[in-house]
Amino acid sequence: MKQETKERLRDVKSILVSQPKPKSENSPYYNLAEKYNIKIDFRPFIEVQPIELKEFRKQKINILDHTAIIFTSRNAVDHFFNLCKELRIDVPADMKYFCISEQTANYLQKYIVIRKRKIFTGVRTPAELTEVLSKHKEEKFLFPCSNIRKDDIPNFLATNGFDFTEATLYKTVASDLSDLADIKYDVIAFFSPSGINSLFVNFPDFKQNNTRIATFGPTTSKAARDANLFVDIEAPLPEAPSMTGAIEVYIKKVRAQQNR
């Protein structure tokens, strides 16, 4: 394996990041591109789509039966309030909101007047949010989510006897990447198992060859290896907690080898 890894240490001139283009001009990707004279393109490999109203109705969920909503992402916020609008439901002023982070809580102001509502937040992780939830076991919770979601929150609620309903309001699907069929990149960066799945949905006969695969997080790395891909760059690293940092570590290794 070490020999194979060494042989795959090749110069990087182009990177495809399987996420939307950053809005900030101060993105570390732009700094990386300038520092090492690399072409970096951005293309989301997955899309989030609302489920149809008839699909929601099959779940037989009455939103107004609940006293609290759990939000773990902006997508959940958007799709919940859009669904309420479509169903012509006025969310009660005394509805409580439990958000995974301050950022998600602040995003609520797109739909409600925050200062007039009861909002509880974690810091950043599901574990931190469960600490907050444990203090409000008397509520009837609604958990809006995607067809693909992490188990942390629902498992915690079920294990600890909470009264909750899981509502699938949106779905993650593969983007159409057919226009990339004849374009090659030195590195493709992935951030979720869904991104790996999208690669093979679009290109069932994909051959990695000299393309380096970069992954963020253990579940993404596992999905890549399960798909028989060789993972050349893994993030986070102790010395590089970000994807850009891990890519830079790889580039430095390549250049150090070339200079020997």
Backbone bond lengths (Angstrom), bond angles and torsions (degrees), N, CA, C in turn:
res aa  C-N    CA-C-N  psi(-1)  N-CA   C-N-CA  omega(-1)  CA-C   N-CA-C  phi
1 M - - - 1.466 - - 1.517 111.30 -
2 K 1.382 116.05 -40.16 1.455 118.86 179.94 1.518 110.95 -63.31
3 Q 1.364 116.32 -40.54 1.452 120.30 179.24 1.521 110.67 -63.69
4 E 1.339 115.75 -42.36 1.460 120.48 179.80 1.522 110.32 -63.17
5 T 1.336 116.69 -41.39 1.455 120.65 179.29 1.521 110.54 -62.81
6 K 1.326 116.64 -43.01 1.467 121.19 179.87 1.519 110.78 -61.62
7 E 1.314 117.16 -41.97 1.463 121.12 -179.85 1.525 111.56 -66.53
8 R 1.329 117.18 -22.85 1.461 120.24 -178.62 1.530 112.20 -92.09
9 L 1.313 116.83 4.04 1.461 120.33 175.03 1.529 108.53 -78.16
10 R 1.302 116.18 92.08 1.462 122.78 -177.37 1.523 109.83 -123.99
11 D 1.316 115.08 154.28 1.457 120.34 -177.44 1.528 110.95 -60.57
12 V 1.313 115.94 149.40 1.466 122.36 -178.67 1.525 109.29 -114.20
13 K 1.317 115.57 119.57 1.462 121.08 177.68 1.525 112.51 -117.19
14 S 1.343 115.70 -17.68 1.470 118.81 -178.81 1.521 110.35 -145.96
15 I 1.336 115.73 140.88 1.468 122.21 -179.76 1.517 109.48 -134.45
16 L 1.329 116.35 135.47 1.461 121.52 171.68 1.518 107.84 -108.94
17 V 1.318 116.65 118.92 1.462 122.68 178.99 1.525 107.72 -99.01
18 S 1.326 117.13 121.94 1.471 121.12 -173.38 1.528 111.64 -83.43
19 Q 1.321 115.88 47.30 1.460 123.30 178.49 1.527 109.41 -141.48
20 P 1.338 118.09 165.16 1.463 119.84 177.36 1.523 111.73 -62.82
21 K 1.314 115.93 155.20 1.459 121.85 178.53 1.526 109.68 -63.85
22 P 1.327 118.22 132.79 1.471 120.46 -179.58 1.534 111.39 -61.48
23 K 1.321 115.69 142.59 1.457 120.03 179.03 1.525 111.38 -81.40
24 S 1.317 116.61 -28.57 1.460 120.81 -177.95 1.527 111.25 -82.82
25 E 1.321 115.65 135.78 1.463 120.50 176.92 1.526 111.15 -72.61
26 N 1.325 116.65 -12.45 1.460 121.34 179.89 1.525 112.69 -93.75
27 S 1.318 116.90 15.15 1.461 120.48 -179.90 1.527 110.54 -58.06
28 P 1.344 117.31 137.78 1.476 120.15 177.26 1.521 112.97 -60.52
29 Y 1.339 117.38 -22.01 1.465 119.38 176.91 1.526 110.76 -64.94
30 Y 1.325 116.52 -41.02 1.465 119.86 179.24 1.523 110.59 -67.01
31 N 1.322 116.37 -37.04 1.461 120.39 177.47 1.526 110.75 -65.07
32 L 1.336 115.90 -40.47 1.465 121.36 178.66 1.528 110.46 -63.66
33 A 1.342 115.66 -43.91 1.466 120.72 -179.11 1.526 111.04 -61.46
34 E 1.324 116.12 -43.14 1.467 120.30 -178.55 1.529 111.59 -70.82
35 K 1.324 115.82 -42.33 1.466 120.56 -176.61 1.523 112.87 -63.39
36 Y 1.347 116.73 -37.86 1.462 120.35 -175.07 1.535 113.24 -113.84
37 N 1.325 116.54 10.04 1.468 121.31 179.10 1.534 111.43 54.50
38 I 1.328 114.53 54.43 1.466 122.00 -177.31 1.525 110.13 -114.45
39 K 1.302 116.25 141.50 1.468 121.22 172.45 1.524 108.19 -85.53
40 I 1.333 117.63 123.22 1.459 121.59 178.47 1.524 109.37 -121.94
41 D 1.329 116.74 121.47 1.463 122.86 176.21 1.522 109.32 -110.10
42 F 1.323 115.51 154.42 1.467 121.44 -179.80 1.522 108.90 -122.73
43 R 1.323 115.71 135.19 1.463 120.07 178.37 1.527 108.88 -155.97
44 P 1.338 117.89 114.11 1.475 119.33 177.51 1.523 110.60 -62.58
45 F 1.320 116.74 129.24 1.458 121.60 178.54 1.520 111.55 -88.29
46 I 1.333 116.93 -13.95 1.465 120.07 179.48 1.519 110.21 -130.74
47 E 1.319 116.29 155.69 1.460 123.16 177.29 1.523 108.84 -126.56
48 V 1.309 115.04 147.56 1.460 120.80 176.16 1.527 108.10 -106.04
49 Q 1.318 116.60 124.45 1.463 121.84 -177.98 1.532 110.48 -125.92
50 P 1.331 117.56 144.08 1.467 119.33 176.05 1.522 110.41 -70.44
51 I 1.317 116.22 148.46 1.459 118.19 172.75 1.525 108.27 -77.69
52 E 1.304 116.64 157.87 1.464 120.01 178.98 1.523 109.69 -71.58
53 L 1.326 115.71 154.38 1.458 121.11 -177.44 1.530 111.35 -58.39
54 K 1.316 116.62 -38.14 1.472 119.54 -179.49 1.527 111.08 -66.02
55 E 1.360 116.58 -30.86 1.462 120.02 176.97 1.529 110.35 -68.49
56 F 1.342 115.61 -39.68 1.463 118.41 178.36 1.524 110.71 -65.50
57 R 1.315 117.01 -41.89 1.461 120.70 -177.57 1.525 111.77 -63.41
58 K 1.337 116.96 -28.50 1.462 120.27 177.27 1.525 111.94 -64.19
59 Q 1.343 116.02 -22.37 1.466 119.91 179.85 1.541 111.96 -78.19
60 K 1.339 116.63 -11.23 1.471 123.26 176.46 1.530 111.75 52.76
61 I 1.335 114.37 52.46 1.460 121.31 -179.29 1.521 109.84 -110.98
62 N 1.320 116.44 129.07 1.464 121.55 174.03 1.531 107.67 -103.69
63 I 1.314 115.61 107.85 1.467 120.23 -176.12 1.523 111.82 -57.13
64 L 1.320 116.77 -38.19 1.465 120.64 -176.09 1.528 113.75 -74.83
65 D 1.322 117.31 -3.37 1.466 120.62 173.64 1.526 111.47 -76.77
66 H 1.331 116.70 -8.31 1.456 121.74 -173.20 1.522 111.73 -107.23
67 T 1.320 114.79 152.97 1.475 120.07 -178.50 1.519 112.65 -109.20
68 A 1.340 116.80 -8.60 1.458 120.35 -177.76 1.531 110.57 -151.27
69 I 1.326 115.11 146.71 1.465 121.54 179.20 1.523 108.73 -118.63
70 I 1.335 116.64 137.65 1.464 121.58 176.72 1.526 108.32 -105.50
71 F 1.333 116.36 122.17 1.460 121.09 178.99 1.532 110.04 -115.33
72 T 1.329 116.72 123.70 1.462 120.71 178.40 1.527 112.22 -110.74
73 S 1.334 117.75 3.94 1.462 120.22 178.69 1.521 110.42 -165.49
74 R 1.318 115.71 164.13 1.466 120.97 174.66 1.525 110.92 -65.75
75 N 1.331 115.94 -34.41 1.468 119.20 177.79 1.519 110.68 -58.72
76 A 1.330 116.45 -42.62 1.463 120.69 179.66 1.524 110.55 -62.47
77 V 1.337 116.56 -41.19 1.472 121.19 178.77 1.526 109.98 -61.73
78 D 1.317 116.55 -51.28 1.470 121.01 -178.04 1.522 111.94 -58.01
79 H 1.321 115.92 -49.15 1.467 119.68 -174.15 1.527 111.62 -71.97
80 F 1.325 117.54 -30.92 1.458 119.67 176.89 1.528 110.90 -65.45
81 F 1.321 117.53 -51.76 1.458 120.21 -176.79 1.529 112.33 -71.26
82 N 1.325 117.07 -31.71 1.467 119.37 175.32 1.524 110.96 -66.29
83 L 1.338 115.85 -38.19 1.464 119.81 177.49 1.530 110.37 -65.70
84 C 1.331 116.37 -43.17 1.464 119.96 178.84 1.531 110.59 -59.22
85 K 1.310 116.02 -40.01 1.465 120.14 178.33 1.520 110.93 -64.37
86 E 1.333 115.27 -42.28 1.462 120.29 -179.85 1.532 111.07 -65.47
87 L 1.334 115.54 -35.57 1.471 120.56 179.48 1.532 112.51 -85.61
88 R 1.343 115.28 -3.74 1.473 122.07 -177.38 1.525 111.52 59.28
89 I 1.328 114.00 44.26 1.460 120.81 177.91 1.522 109.18 -101.47
90 D 1.314 116.74 128.88 1.457 121.36 172.05 1.523 107.99 -93.45
91 V 1.327 115.76 114.81 1.461 119.35 -179.23 1.536 108.62 -69.48
92 P 1.329 118.96 126.45 1.476 121.84 -177.46 1.526 112.59 -57.86
93 A 1.314 115.92 146.73 1.467 121.10 -179.74 1.527 112.19 -64.49
94 D 1.341 116.82 -23.96 1.463 118.83 -178.88 1.540 113.20 -92.10
95 M 1.334 116.79 9.15 1.466 120.12 176.12 1.528 109.17 -64.25
96 K 1.322 116.46 135.95 1.469 120.48 178.36 1.534 109.17 -97.36
97 Y 1.329 115.29 148.65 1.453 121.24 -178.53 1.529 109.91 -125.43
98 F 1.334 116.25 128.04 1.454 122.21 178.63 1.531 107.58 -114.90
99 C 1.330 116.47 114.31 1.464 121.72 -172.74 1.525 111.20 -114.52
100 I 1.314 116.41 145.00 1.452 121.54 -176.18 1.522 112.47 -68.70
101 S 1.347 117.80 -22.52 1.465 120.58 -178.89 1.520 110.02 -154.63
102 E 1.318 115.67 166.20 1.467 121.40 175.78 1.519 110.24 -62.49
103 Q 1.321 116.16 -36.07 1.463 120.77 179.98 1.526 110.96 -60.81
104 T 1.322 116.06 -44.98 1.468 119.88 178.44 1.526 110.31 -67.35
105 A 1.325 117.06 -39.66 1.468 121.15 178.98 1.531 110.55 -62.34
106 N 1.328 116.95 -43.72 1.461 120.26 179.58 1.524 111.81 -64.64
107 Y 1.323 116.11 -29.56 1.469 120.47 179.70 1.528 111.52 -65.79
108 L 1.331 116.59 -21.79 1.465 120.91 179.31 1.528 112.67 -59.86
109 Q 1.346 116.50 -24.78 1.458 119.24 -177.46 1.528 112.10 -65.00
110 K 1.302 116.89 -11.48 1.468 120.82 173.25 1.528 110.17 -65.27
111 Y 1.345 116.08 -24.98 1.461 120.16 -174.86 1.526 114.69 -121.25
112 I 1.334 117.13 -25.69 1.468 119.29 -176.65 1.531 110.16 -136.29
113 V 1.330 115.69 164.02 1.462 120.69 173.03 1.526 107.25 -85.31
114 I 1.326 115.75 105.43 1.465 121.51 -171.20 1.520 112.90 -58.61
115 R 1.325 117.67 -42.26 1.463 119.54 -173.54 1.524 112.77 -65.90
116 K 1.312 117.35 -13.80 1.461 120.11 -179.68 1.522 112.70 -100.99
117 R 1.327 116.99 4.53 1.464 120.55 -176.32 1.520 111.89 -118.70
118 K 1.332 114.73 160.33 1.460 120.61 177.04 1.522 108.41 -93.51
119 I 1.335 115.08 109.90 1.457 121.37 -176.22 1.523 110.04 -124.29
120 F 1.327 116.11 130.64 1.455 122.41 179.89 1.531 107.84 -121.60
121 T 1.324 116.28 138.01 1.462 118.45 -175.61 1.518 112.64 -130.70
122 G 1.353 113.79 149.84 1.451 120.59 166.84 1.524 106.66 -86.96
123 V 1.304 115.97 -168.77 1.466 119.75 178.47 1.530 110.00 -96.48
124 R 1.328 115.65 -50.59 1.463 118.26 -178.65 1.517 113.61 -161.03
125 T 1.333 117.49 -33.74 1.459 120.79 -171.78 1.529 111.93 -107.50
126 P 1.352 117.49 159.23 1.465 120.85 175.79 1.529 112.44 -56.36
127 A 1.330 117.56 -37.80 1.465 120.91 -179.58 1.523 111.24 -61.02
128 E 1.318 116.11 -39.21 1.463 120.26 179.38 1.530 110.96 -69.77
129 L 1.336 115.93 -34.68 1.460 119.07 178.05 1.530 111.06 -69.36
130 T 1.341 116.98 -36.57 1.468 119.17 -179.50 1.531 111.08 -64.13
131 E 1.328 117.25 -29.86 1.466 120.13 175.75 1.518 110.81 -62.54
132 V 1.328 116.01 -39.20 1.459 120.98 178.64 1.526 110.12 -69.58
133 L 1.333 116.15 -44.25 1.462 120.95 -179.08 1.527 111.94 -60.99
134 S 1.326 116.48 -35.10 1.472 120.61 -176.21 1.530 112.40 -62.80
135 K 1.317 116.88 -17.83 1.472 121.05 -179.99 1.534 112.11 -90.25
136 H 1.349 116.59 0.44 1.465 120.38 -175.79 1.535 110.40 -135.13
137 K 1.311 115.77 48.09 1.457 120.67 -174.07 1.530 112.92 -69.30
138 E 1.332 117.47 -13.22 1.463 120.27 -177.47 1.529 113.42 -79.70
139 E 1.341 116.70 -10.17 1.461 120.17 -176.59 1.527 111.94 -77.72
140 K 1.334 114.92 159.74 1.463 121.65 171.29 1.531 106.23 -104.34
141 F 1.315 116.42 106.10 1.463 121.77 -170.23 1.531 112.90 -91.45
142 L 1.337 114.29 144.14 1.461 121.65 168.44 1.516 106.87 -114.78
143 F 1.338 116.93 130.52 1.461 121.68 -178.14 1.525 109.61 -116.17
144 P 1.358 118.21 91.48 1.465 120.96 177.32 1.528 109.98 -71.15
145 C 1.332 116.44 134.40 1.468 118.66 -177.08 1.528 110.95 -154.21
146 S 1.316 114.45 179.69 1.454 122.43 177.77 1.525 109.76 -93.52
147 N 1.325 116.13 170.41 1.467 120.30 173.91 1.529 110.72 -67.53
148 I 1.335 116.27 -19.03 1.460 121.58 174.78 1.519 107.03 -119.92
149 R 1.314 117.27 114.33 1.460 120.23 -177.62 1.520 110.72 -147.75
150 K 1.323 115.52 161.20 1.458 120.87 177.74 1.527 109.86 -76.47
151 D 1.311 116.00 156.30 1.458 121.18 -174.56 1.530 114.11 -87.95
152 D 1.342 117.41 -12.80 1.466 120.87 -169.64 1.529 113.76 -50.10
153 I 1.329 115.92 -57.70 1.471 120.50 -173.83 1.532 111.66 -67.07
154 P 1.347 119.54 -54.83 1.472 118.33 -178.69 1.525 113.56 -61.02
155 N 1.332 117.19 -35.53 1.468 119.63 177.67 1.526 111.06 -64.63
156 F 1.330 116.46 -40.96 1.466 120.99 178.31 1.527 110.02 -62.65
157 L 1.320 116.73 -46.03 1.464 120.85 -178.46 1.529 111.31 -63.28
158 A 1.327 116.18 -44.23 1.470 120.07 -178.25 1.526 111.27 -68.38
159 T 1.318 117.27 -43.81 1.460 122.02 -177.92 1.521 112.29 -63.87
160 N 1.328 115.91 -33.18 1.466 120.20 -175.15 1.530 113.48 -100.63
161 G 1.320 116.24 14.01 1.457 120.52 171.77 1.517 116.00 71.39
162 F 1.323 117.95 28.19 1.469 120.61 177.19 1.525 110.35 -73.93
163 D 1.321 115.39 151.61 1.465 121.76 172.84 1.528 106.33 -89.50
164 F 1.331 116.25 104.18 1.475 118.41 -176.91 1.522 111.54 -145.76
165 T 1.328 114.38 158.20 1.457 121.87 177.17 1.519 108.60 -128.46
166 E 1.317 115.54 129.36 1.466 120.15 176.01 1.526 108.69 -91.02
167 A 1.322 117.13 127.01 1.466 121.53 -177.76 1.527 109.92 -121.20
168 T 1.320 116.55 113.80 1.463 120.46 176.57 1.528 107.99 -81.29
169 L 1.343 115.84 110.80 1.464 121.14 -175.49 1.527 113.42 -109.43
170 Y 1.313 116.34 -16.27 1.473 118.75 -179.22 1.527 108.96 -151.19
171 K 1.313 115.42 166.65 1.466 119.72 -175.56 1.523 110.63 -136.27
172 T 1.325 114.31 150.28 1.452 121.88 178.60 1.525 108.61 -101.26
173 V 1.328 116.23 122.73 1.463 120.52 -177.60 1.529 109.56 -128.20
174 A 1.315 116.17 160.38 1.462 121.36 179.25 1.520 110.44 -72.01
175 S 1.333 116.62 136.41 1.461 121.45 174.66 1.526 109.44 -74.25
176 D 1.327 116.34 159.47 1.461 121.30 174.54 1.526 108.03 -82.74
177 L 1.326 116.35 111.82 1.466 121.53 -177.47 1.527 111.87 -112.14
178 S 1.327 116.25 20.10 1.470 119.98 -173.42 1.527 113.36 -58.51
179 D 1.327 117.03 -27.49 1.468 119.50 -179.64 1.531 112.66 -72.73
180 L 1.335 116.92 -9.17 1.463 120.54 178.73 1.535 112.47 -94.20
181 A 1.311 116.78 3.10 1.466 121.24 -172.26 1.530 113.06 -54.78
182 D 1.318 117.04 -39.09 1.466 120.16 -175.37 1.528 113.00 -105.36
183 I 1.317 116.69 14.42 1.465 121.02 -179.18 1.527 109.03 -107.93
184 K 1.308 116.06 129.84 1.463 121.06 -177.48 1.534 110.46 -112.01
185 Y 1.323 115.35 141.99 1.465 121.71 176.53 1.519 109.04 -125.68
186 D 1.328 115.54 149.82 1.463 119.77 176.79 1.524 110.44 -69.50
187 V 1.363 116.27 -37.76 1.468 121.37 -178.38 1.526 109.61 -133.54
188 I 1.331 116.58 136.38 1.462 121.60 169.67 1.518 107.10 -118.13
189 A 1.333 116.27 125.59 1.469 121.45 -177.04 1.520 110.79 -102.58
190 F 1.342 115.83 126.87 1.461 122.20 -178.46 1.528 110.24 -116.46
191 F 1.358 115.40 150.01 1.459 120.54 -175.82 1.521 113.44 -127.28
192 S 1.321 117.74 -1.90 1.467 120.71 179.53 1.522 110.04 -159.23
193 P 1.336 117.70 156.57 1.465 120.14 173.79 1.528 112.04 -57.74
194 S 1.340 117.10 -30.31 1.470 120.58 179.41 1.522 111.02 -63.02
195 G 1.338 116.32 -34.24 1.460 120.08 177.97 1.519 111.40 -66.67
196 I 1.339 116.17 -40.71 1.473 120.45 176.56 1.522 109.55 -62.60
197 N 1.324 116.39 -44.79 1.462 120.90 178.76 1.520 111.32 -59.00
198 S 1.341 116.38 -42.00 1.460 120.81 -179.39 1.528 111.67 -61.74
199 L 1.335 116.33 -37.72 1.467 120.10 178.60 1.519 110.69 -56.02
200 F 1.352 116.12 -45.39 1.464 119.19 -175.83 1.529 112.77 -84.03
201 V 1.331 117.38 -21.87 1.467 119.43 171.81 1.530 109.04 -65.02
202 N 1.333 115.58 -41.72 1.462 120.51 -179.46 1.526 112.84 -78.94
203 F 1.338 116.27 -36.67 1.464 120.68 -175.61 1.533 109.29 -132.93
204 P 1.328 116.89 77.97 1.476 120.79 -176.01 1.527 113.30 -57.21
205 D 1.333 116.66 -28.08 1.467 120.31 -177.45 1.523 111.84 -101.58
206 F 1.325 116.74 24.11 1.461 120.52 -177.99 1.519 111.35 -56.35
207 K 1.334 116.17 129.83 1.461 122.52 175.63 1.526 107.49 -115.10
208 Q 1.312 116.62 126.62 1.461 120.29 -174.91 1.522 112.31 -70.89
209 N 1.314 116.84 -44.51 1.464 121.35 -177.77 1.529 110.52 49.09
210 N 1.340 117.57 -121.19 1.463 120.18 -177.41 1.531 113.65 -92.51
211 T 1.313 117.34 4.24 1.462 119.79 177.40 1.519 109.31 -69.53
212 R 1.322 115.92 124.92 1.455 120.12 176.76 1.528 109.70 -83.19
213 I 1.317 116.98 136.57 1.457 122.59 178.69 1.531 109.01 -105.42
214 A 1.340 115.58 125.91 1.462 121.51 175.88 1.522 107.95 -112.31
215 T 1.325 116.63 136.00 1.470 120.72 -178.43 1.515 110.61 -130.49
216 F 1.331 115.32 147.17 1.464 120.31 175.59 1.526 109.24 -113.44
217 G 1.324 115.49 119.48 1.463 120.37 177.05 1.518 112.67 92.17
218 P 1.335 116.67 150.52 1.469 121.48 -176.31 1.524 114.19 -65.22
219 T 1.334 118.19 -34.15 1.473 119.00 -178.66 1.526 110.75 -69.79
220 T 1.329 116.67 -35.00 1.472 120.37 177.49 1.519 110.07 -69.29
221 S 1.332 116.79 -42.13 1.471 120.77 177.87 1.527 110.82 -60.60
222 K 1.323 116.16 -42.99 1.467 120.29 179.89 1.521 110.78 -63.76
223 A 1.344 116.53 -43.31 1.464 120.32 179.80 1.529 110.66 -61.43
224 A 1.322 116.08 -38.73 1.466 120.17 179.21 1.526 110.56 -65.18
225 R 1.318 116.30 -46.28 1.468 119.77 -179.50 1.524 111.66 -67.94
226 D 1.330 116.68 -36.06 1.475 120.22 176.55 1.528 110.74 -63.17
227 A 1.334 115.95 -25.22 1.468 120.91 178.40 1.530 110.83 -91.56
228 N 1.332 115.78 12.59 1.467 122.63 178.69 1.519 113.39 64.39
229 L 1.331 116.19 32.83 1.456 120.92 173.59 1.527 108.93 -96.72
230 F 1.315 116.01 147.05 1.461 120.48 175.07 1.520 107.56 -90.33
231 V 1.329 117.08 121.61 1.463 121.17 -179.11 1.525 108.72 -89.29
232 D 1.323 115.88 112.38 1.461 121.53 -177.26 1.523 112.60 -90.29
233 I 1.339 115.80 -31.05 1.459 120.58 -175.07 1.522 108.17 -132.32
234 E 1.330 116.50 121.41 1.463 120.44 178.81 1.523 110.73 -118.30
235 A 1.306 116.01 132.68 1.467 121.67 174.64 1.531 107.39 -125.63
236 P 1.322 118.24 154.10 1.465 125.27 -2.86 1.524 112.15 -80.33
237 L 1.349 114.84 155.20 1.457 122.68 172.89 1.523 108.26 -109.97
238 P 1.334 117.51 156.31 1.468 119.08 178.93 1.524 112.09 -55.00
239 E 1.339 115.57 -38.28 1.459 119.39 -179.36 1.530 113.24 -93.30
240 A 1.344 116.39 -2.60 1.470 120.36 -177.45 1.531 108.95 -150.18
241 P 1.334 117.93 88.62 1.461 121.15 -175.52 1.526 115.31 -73.41
242 S 1.332 117.82 -10.52 1.463 120.84 -177.76 1.523 111.12 -109.39
243 M 1.326 116.77 166.37 1.457 121.19 175.83 1.521 110.69 -64.07
244 T 1.338 116.81 -44.47 1.465 119.51 -179.52 1.528 110.59 -62.49
245 G 1.334 116.32 -37.95 1.455 119.60 178.71 1.518 111.98 -63.53
246 A 1.341 116.45 -42.85 1.471 120.64 -179.93 1.525 110.87 -66.36
247 I 1.320 116.73 -38.81 1.469 119.93 177.22 1.524 110.24 -64.06
248 E 1.322 116.19 -40.33 1.467 119.63 179.63 1.530 110.96 -64.77
249 V 1.318 117.53 -39.18 1.469 120.78 176.02 1.523 109.99 -57.86
250 Y 1.334 116.28 -43.76 1.470 121.19 178.75 1.528 110.90 -62.35
251 I 1.323 116.80 -46.14 1.470 120.97 -178.91 1.521 110.75 -60.48
252 K 1.324 116.97 -41.40 1.467 120.95 179.09 1.523 111.23 -64.23
253 K 1.349 117.30 -37.84 1.456 120.98 177.49 1.526 110.50 -63.47
254 V 1.328 115.34 -42.32 1.469 120.42 179.25 1.528 110.46 -60.73
255 R 1.313 115.76 -47.67 1.469 120.25 -175.55 1.529 111.52 -70.24
256 A 1.334 115.26 -32.77 1.463 118.50 176.98 1.534 110.00 -66.31
257 Q 1.340 116.04 -39.23 1.466 120.18 178.28 1.514 110.99 -66.42
258 Q 1.328 117.41 -39.09 1.465 121.39 -179.23 1.518 112.30 -67.19
259 N 1.342 115.75 -27.96 1.466 120.06 -176.26 1.528 113.78 -88.44
260 R 1.336 115.86 -0.30 1.469 118.50 -179.48 1.531 110.60 -74.36
